[in-house]
Amino acid sequence: MTTTDKRVVRSDLWIAPAFDERLARETDVSLRVFPVHGNPAEAWDALADAHVYHVSAAKDELPREWFAQADLIARSPKLLCVSAGGAGYDTVDVAACTAAGVAVVNQAGGNAASVAEHTLGLMLGVSRRMLEGDRRMRREVGYSREDVMGHEIRGKTVGLVGIGHIGTRVAALCKAFGLEVIATDPFLSEEEIGRRGARAVSFQALLAQSDFVSLHCPRVASTVKLMNADAFAQMKKGSIFITTARGGIHDEVALVQTLQSGHLAGAGIDVWDQEPPPLDHPLLAMDNVFATFHTAGVTHEARGNIAAISAEQIVGVLAGGRPPRLINPEVWPDFERRRAQILGKFTNHFSKKTTP
């Protein structure tokens, strides 16, 4: 390794081979992989020289010691960029990165097709009572098909809380199934929401009008416990709650109570406060809850796409470009100053190449 090498560091948690393969094609980029367990000295040695830290977005798989937080940033003086390995960035303290002049990027859109498909699967599974039927058929005889009779989703209204990459794909799939699509998104105009395939409404109107409420927003301070007891109470009686967003946006205790009261017909839950949830979690005991283990975006296709996008974006940042998925744009002047000091000046990678 020479002093001009651009150094990328990641942990040994699983990542699709496309990530390492793409970085290997760059003659001036080196990759170092540290173990998340058993040898912290090796990890700190790698991070001390890192220019880019590609951090897992799985908050309950990555030990907290290796989250991109203030203490890690302080021990990584050459760090220019933190790359979150997914659309979410729960393992990154964005404010601490910004204060240190470190750019934060995610891979928004890389798993949108998979998450959208999973969302429709949850909607269909709960509405048609597929999981309930499967469970009963494995343990009972003598019940009638009408005992597990569900409802079509055609003609119903789905309300999307957030209509970014994933929400836009969900809107298209829902329209193909004959649903009316409404959405709320504080970052988009009414016209832009319309262009993305939904009718814009307020959050309160969405809760009141929707047969399905589906979350597709990030977990930030303003969305923590967004779906609380009051919000669930505002949903239509007999409606269904779906989330493939992030744990903590919905209040799990409030959801349990709302389902137990019979106000909601069911729920499809892919994300949890603790992942996976404990086996005695009350939601797991309910037949009208379709529960999955944060797997909406975990497909061979999505994981490969995320890995490829991550590596391409890292290569671009190290070559002098402004990344297309920059989470903290306000950091840019400080970032460019630090990059020039640490790596020198380079040509703009993203002006010459299109990131997938």
N, C-alpha and C positions, 0 to 999 in steps of 0.2 A: 504494500500500500504506500502511495506517495502522499506528499502533503497537499497535492492538488486533487486528490480523490474526493468525490462527493459521497458522503457516507450515509447510508440508509440503515436503520435498525428496526427490527421487529421482534416480537416474542415467538416462542415455538408453538403457540396455539395454532390449530389447523388453519391453513389458507390454501385456496386453489393454486395449483402449480403455475398458472398464468402470471402471477405476481413476480415470482422469482425469475421466470423465463424472460419476462419483458425487461426487467432490470439488468439481466445478464447480457443483453444486447448492447448496453451502453458501456463503452470502454473506460469511461472515467467515473463510473458509479460502482461502488462496492456495497454489498449487503452483508450485514452481520445479524445472526439470529441468537437471541439469548434465551435460556431456560426460565420459565416463570416460577419454577420450584427448584430448590436444592442448591443453587449457586448464585446468591445475590451479588457477590463480588464480580462475577463475570458480567452480569447484567449492568451493574453500575459502570463498569469499565467500558462497555459498549456504548452506553448512553452518554458518557462523558465526552465522547468524540463525535456523536451523531449530529448530522445536519438535518435529517428528517427522521422522525419517529412515527412509524406506522403502528397505531395502537388498535387493538381489538375493541370493538364497540359492545362486546358482551359483558355487561357490568357484573354478572354473577359467575362468569367463567374466569375473568382476569383478576388476579389478586389485586387488592386496592393499592398495594405498594407500587404497582406499575401503571396506575392511572396517570394521565398527563395532567398532574396537579402542580401546585406551586413548588413543593419540595423537589419533585423530579425535575422541573424546569430549572430550578436554581442549581441543580447538580449537572445540568446539561448546557454549559455556557455557549456551545456552538450551535445549539438547536435553532433552526430557522422555521421549520414547519412541522406541525403535528397533523398526520393524516389518519382520520378515523375510518376504520374498516367497514363502513356501512353508511346508510343514510342517517342513522342516529349517531350521537356523540356523547352519550351518557358518561363515558369514561374520560372526558376531557373537560377541564376547567377553562372555558373559553376566556373568561375575564383575566385569569392569571396569565394565559398565553398572550393575550393582547397587551397586557401591562409589560410583558417581557419582550415585545416586538416579534412574537412568534405567530406565523399565519396558521390558521386552522382550516382544513378542508375536509369535506365528507364526500360520499359517493352517491348523492341523491339521484334517484332515477335508475340506478343500476339493477335494482331488484323489483322495480315497479310492476312489471308484468306478473311476476310470481306472487307478490303481495295482493295484487288485484284479483287474481284467480282464487287465491285462498279466501279473500273476503267474500267472493260469490259462493264459494264452497260452504263457508260458515252460514251465510244467509239461507242457502238451500237446505243445509243440514238441519238447522233449527226449525225453519218454517215447515219443512216436510217431515219433521220428527224422525229423521233417518237414524240418528244415533240412538234414540230411545227404542226404535224398532229393532235395531241391531242388538242392543243389550237384552231386550226382552226375549228375542228369538234364541239367544244363547243360554237363557236360564229358565224359560217358561214354555209350557204348552197349554193349549186350551183357550187362549185369548183370540179375539177376532181381529181382522185387519182394521176394522173401524175403530178399534181401541187405540190405534196409533195413527189415525188419520190426520194429515196435516193440511196446509193451505198452499195454493199456488202463490208465487211471488208476482206473477204478471198482473199489471194494473195497480200495483201498490206504489207507495211513495217511499223513496229512500232519501235520507238526509245525510249529506256528507259534511262532516266538521273538518274542513281543510280540503282544498282541491288543488294540490300540487301535482307532482309527477304521478303519484299513486292514485290520488283522488280522481284525476282526469281519466286514468285508465279504468277505474271502477265505474265512473259515469258512463263511459262507452259500453262496457259490458252490461251494465244495468239497463241501458236503453235497448240493447239487443234482446234482453229478456222481457221487454215491455213494461219497464218501470218508469214512473216519473221521477226525475232527479232534481233535488233542490240542494243548495249548498250555502255554507257560510265560511268566509275566510277574511280575516281582518287585513290581510296584506294585498288583497285583490279588489279591483273595482267591480261593480255590477256587470259592466260590459265584458270584462275579462272572464269572470265566472261564467257568463253566457257563452263565450267562445270556447270554454273548456267543457261545455256540455251540460250545464246545470242552470237552474233559475236561482238567482241570488235572493236569500231571505236572511232575516236576523236569526241569531242563535235561539231566541225564545220561540220564534215562529217555526223554526226547524223542529224543535222538540215537540211542539204541539201538532204539527202536520204530518210527521213521518211515521210510517209503519216500521221502518228500519232506521235506526240512528247508527252511523258507522264513523268511527274516528280515524282521521288521517292527518293529524296535526302533530308537530313536534312536542316533546316534553320540555317545556321551559317554565319559568316562574309563573307566567300568566295562565298556563294550562294545567298546572298541578291541581288535582281534585276538581277539574272543570266539571266532570260528571259526578256531582255529589248528590246527596239525598234530595235536595231541592230540584236539581236538574232531572233526576229520574222521575220525580213526582210530576214534572211537567210533561213527560212523554205520554203519548196516547196509551190508554189502557189496552192491553193486548198487543202492544208493539214489541219489537225485538231490538236488543242492544248488541252491537258488534264492535269489537276493537282489534285492530292489527297494528296499532300505533306504538305506544310505550306504556309500561306499567306505571301507575301513579297518576295518570291523567283521569282515570276513573277511581272512585272510592270503592274499594272492594267490600267493605263492611256495608256501605249503603246499597250496593248492588245486591248483596245477599238478602238484605232486609226487603228490598223492593220485589225481588223474585219470590221470596217467601210469602209476601202479602198477596201475590197473585196479580199485582198491577201490570207487570211485564209478562209476556208469554214465554220468553226465553232469552238466552244470550249466547253469543259466540265469542270466546275469549282466547286470544293468542298471546297476550302479554300480561305480566303479573308483577306485583310488588317484589316478590321473591321468585326467582326462576331457577328450576321449576318450583311450583308451589308445594307445600307440604302435603303429604297424602291425606291428611285429615282436614284439608281445606274444605269449608262447607260448599263452595261452588262445585267441587269435584263430586259431591254426593247427589247433585241434582241432575235428573235425567233430561231436563230441558236446557242444560248448559252443554254446549259443544266446546270442549277444552282442548287446546293445543299448546305446545311448549315453545312459543316464540319461533315457530317454524314457517310462518307465512313467506318470508324471504329466503328460506333455506331450501333451495333446489340446486341441482347441478348447474343449471343454466345461470341462475342468479349469482351463485357463488363465483362461477367463472367470470361472469361479467364484472362483478364488483372487484375482483382481483385485477383484472385487466385495466379497468378504469383507474383504480388506485395507483397502479404502477405508472400508467401513462401520465397521470396528473403530477406525480412526484417527479418524473423525468422532466416535465415541462417547467415545474417550479425551479428545479436545480439548474435548468438551462436559461433561466432569466425571465420566464413568462409569468403572467398573472393567471392563476388557475380559475377555471370556470365555475368551480364549486367552493368558493371562498366563503367561510362562515363569518369571519370578522373583517369586513372590508376596511374598517377604520384603522386597522393595523398597517395598512399598506405602506405609508411613508416610512414608518419605523422599520418595517420589514425590508424594504429596498435598501435603506441605509445599512442595515446589518448584513444583508446579503452581499453588498458591495465590499464591505469590510472583511467578511469571512471568506467569500468565494471569488470576489472580483466581479466584473461586468460580463454578461453573456448576451447572446442574441435571444430574441423572444421566441421561444418554442411554440407557443400557442398561436402566434401570428402565422406560422407556417404549417401547422398540423391541426387537425380537428380531433379533439378528444371524443371517444365514443360516449 
